[in-house]
Amino acid sequence: MTSDKMIRAFLAIDPPPEVLERIVRMQEILRKKIPHGVRWVNPDGIHLTLKFLGNIFPSNRESILSLLPGIAEAHRSFTLSAGRIGVFPGISKPRVIWIGIGGESQELFSLRQDIEESLETAGFAREDRPFRAHLTLGRIKNPRTLQGIEEVIARGRDFDAGSFSADKVLFIKSDLTPAGAVYTNLAVFPLADRHL
């Protein structure tokens, strides 16, 4: 890739391997319960997206690399939890199967708000939809052909993948291929130590 090409990118927090392992086991159970009609996310694509940037130029990349260290350092690391299965926008017309994110949500929302405000000064439009912290497990192709979603949601209410420390923001490049998206971490922005 030459340096003048646009890249598709986003900012995210990744669950650690032990939490991701539990999530992937749950995803496998869901695959068996709903064998058709869902495009399941590859495990390396399960992220807590803070800001989808879309296709960006190298100059945008430089802006992000200059702004994000200050934002990250202004926030202490915090604890999140992953659990409970749900769907967007609702059970009557489900489009996305997700795992909810809980824990120190005020800190998460504050970090995301600072990212939105700072990147707006660099020319990135603010997200107009409300932020709902989640990890996408699958995208539903056609809700009318879907069987078993109600049972999955009912059984998934008590699912708990565990807690983890959100201690860094990742700047991730997404390359779309016929086999699915390939993700590459371009930069890591550590949050401040929570004990400082």
C-alpha positions as CSV (number, residue, x, y, z in Angstrom):
1,M,0.0,0.0,0.0
2,T,1.4,3.4,-0.9
3,S,1.2,6.2,1.6
4,D,-1.2,8.3,-0.5
5,K,-4.0,5.7,-0.6
6,M,-7.1,6.1,1.4
7,I,-7.7,3.5,4.2
8,R,-10.9,2.4,5.9
9,A,-10.4,2.8,9.6
10,F,-12.0,3.1,13.1
11,L,-11.1,3.6,16.8
12,A,-11.9,0.8,19.2
13,I,-11.3,-1.1,22.4
14,D,-10.7,-4.8,22.1
15,P,-11.7,-7.4,24.7
16,P,-8.8,-9.4,26.0
17,P,-8.2,-13.0,24.8
18,E,-9.9,-14.7,27.8
19,V,-13.1,-12.6,27.4
20,L,-13.0,-13.0,23.6
21,E,-12.7,-16.8,24.1
22,R,-16.0,-16.9,26.1
23,I,-17.7,-14.7,23.5
24,V,-16.6,-16.9,20.6
25,R,-17.9,-20.0,22.5
26,M,-21.2,-18.3,22.8
27,Q,-21.1,-17.3,19.2
28,E,-20.6,-21.0,18.3
29,I,-23.7,-21.9,20.3
30,L,-25.7,-19.2,18.5
31,R,-24.5,-20.5,15.1
32,K,-25.9,-23.9,15.9
33,K,-29.2,-22.4,17.1
34,I,-29.5,-20.1,14.1
35,P,-27.7,-22.0,11.3
36,H,-29.0,-19.8,8.4
37,G,-29.7,-16.1,7.7
38,V,-26.9,-14.6,9.8
39,R,-23.4,-13.4,8.6
40,W,-21.4,-14.1,11.7
41,V,-18.5,-11.8,12.6
42,N,-15.0,-13.4,12.6
43,P,-13.5,-13.4,16.1
44,D,-10.8,-11.0,15.2
45,G,-13.5,-8.5,14.1
46,I,-15.2,-8.4,17.5
47,H,-14.4,-4.9,18.7
48,L,-16.1,-2.2,20.9
49,T,-16.1,0.5,18.2
50,L,-15.7,4.0,19.6
51,K,-15.6,5.9,16.3
52,F,-16.0,4.6,12.8
53,L,-13.9,6.9,10.6
54,G,-14.8,5.5,7.2
55,N,-12.3,6.0,4.3
56,I,-9.7,8.5,5.3
57,F,-6.7,10.2,3.6
58,P,-3.2,10.1,4.9
59,S,-3.6,13.7,6.2
60,N,-6.6,12.5,8.3
61,R,-4.4,9.7,9.7
62,E,-1.8,12.3,10.8
63,S,-4.5,14.3,12.5
64,I,-5.7,11.2,14.4
65,L,-2.1,10.3,15.4
66,S,-1.5,13.8,16.7
67,L,-4.9,14.1,18.6
68,L,-5.3,10.7,20.2
69,P,-2.3,10.6,22.6
70,G,-3.6,13.7,24.4
71,I,-7.1,12.3,24.6
72,A,-6.0,8.9,25.9
73,E,-3.7,10.4,28.5
74,A,-6.6,12.5,29.9
75,H,-8.5,9.4,30.7
76,R,-7.7,6.7,33.3
77,S,-8.2,3.1,32.5
78,F,-11.6,1.7,33.6
79,T,-13.4,-1.7,33.9
80,L,-15.9,-2.9,31.4
81,S,-18.0,-6.1,31.4
82,A,-19.4,-8.1,28.4
83,G,-22.6,-10.0,28.6
84,R,-26.3,-10.3,27.7
85,I,-27.3,-11.1,24.2
86,G,-29.6,-8.6,22.3
87,V,-30.6,-7.4,18.9
88,F,-30.8,-4.1,17.1
89,P,-33.1,-2.4,16.4
90,G,-35.6,-4.8,18.2
91,I,-36.9,-8.3,18.2
92,S,-39.6,-7.6,15.7
93,K,-37.1,-6.6,12.9
94,P,-33.7,-7.8,14.1
95,R,-30.7,-6.7,12.0
96,V,-27.7,-7.1,14.4
97,I,-27.0,-9.7,17.1
98,W,-24.8,-8.2,19.9
99,I,-23.3,-8.7,23.3
100,G,-23.9,-5.7,25.7
101,I,-21.1,-3.8,27.4
102,G,-21.5,-2.7,31.0
103,G,-19.2,-1.7,33.9
104,E,-17.8,1.8,34.3
105,S,-20.0,3.1,31.5
106,Q,-19.6,6.8,32.5
107,E,-15.9,6.6,31.9
108,L,-16.5,4.9,28.6
109,F,-19.0,7.6,27.5
110,S,-16.7,10.3,28.6
111,L,-13.8,8.9,26.6
112,R,-16.0,8.5,23.5
113,Q,-17.3,12.1,23.9
114,D,-13.8,13.5,24.0
115,I,-12.9,11.5,20.9
116,E,-16.0,12.8,19.1
117,E,-15.3,16.4,20.1
118,S,-11.6,16.3,19.2
119,L,-12.1,14.6,15.9
120,E,-14.8,17.1,14.9
121,T,-12.2,19.8,15.1
122,A,-10.1,17.8,12.6
123,G,-13.0,17.6,10.2
124,F,-14.7,14.3,11.1
125,A,-18.5,14.5,11.3
126,R,-20.0,13.7,14.7
127,E,-22.0,10.5,14.9
128,D,-25.7,11.4,14.9
129,R,-26.9,8.1,16.4
130,P,-26.8,7.6,20.1
131,F,-23.9,5.5,21.3
132,R,-24.9,2.1,22.5
133,A,-21.8,0.1,23.7
134,H,-21.9,-3.4,22.3
135,L,-19.9,-6.1,20.5
136,T,-21.4,-7.2,17.2
137,L,-21.7,-11.0,16.8
138,G,-23.6,-11.2,13.6
139,R,-25.6,-9.3,11.0
140,I,-29.0,-10.7,10.0
141,K,-29.4,-11.0,6.2
142,N,-33.2,-11.4,6.1
143,P,-35.2,-11.2,9.4
144,R,-38.2,-12.8,7.8
145,T,-36.3,-16.1,7.2
146,L,-34.8,-16.1,10.7
147,Q,-35.8,-19.0,13.0
148,G,-35.0,-19.3,16.7
149,I,-34.0,-15.7,17.5
150,E,-36.5,-15.3,20.4
151,E,-35.1,-18.4,22.1
152,V,-31.5,-17.1,21.6
153,I,-32.4,-13.7,23.2
154,A,-34.2,-15.4,26.1
155,R,-31.3,-17.7,26.8
156,G,-28.7,-15.0,26.3
157,R,-30.1,-12.6,29.0
158,D,-27.9,-14.2,31.6
159,F,-24.7,-14.6,29.5
160,D,-21.6,-13.2,31.2
161,A,-18.3,-13.1,29.3
162,G,-16.5,-11.5,32.2
163,S,-14.9,-8.1,33.1
164,F,-11.8,-6.5,31.7
165,S,-9.7,-3.4,31.9
166,A,-10.2,-0.9,29.1
167,D,-6.7,0.5,29.1
168,K,-6.0,1.5,25.5
169,V,-7.7,2.8,22.4
170,L,-6.7,1.1,19.1
171,F,-6.5,2.8,15.7
172,I,-7.5,0.0,13.3
173,K,-7.4,-0.4,9.6
174,S,-10.0,-2.6,7.9
175,D,-9.3,-4.1,4.5
176,L,-12.4,-5.6,2.9
177,T,-11.7,-8.9,1.1
178,P,-14.0,-11.5,-0.5
179,A,-13.3,-13.7,2.6
180,G,-14.3,-10.9,5.0
181,A,-12.6,-7.9,6.6
182,V,-8.9,-8.1,7.6
183,Y,-8.0,-5.9,10.6
184,T,-4.6,-4.3,11.3
185,N,-3.7,-2.2,14.3
186,L,-2.1,1.0,13.1
187,A,-1.5,2.6,16.5
188,V,-2.2,2.0,20.2
189,F,-3.0,4.9,22.6
190,P,-2.6,3.8,26.2
191,L,-5.0,5.4,28.8
192,A,-3.5,6.7,32.0
193,D,-2.9,4.3,34.8
194,R,-6.0,4.2,37.0
195,H,-3.9,4.3,40.2
196,L,-2.1,7.6,39.4
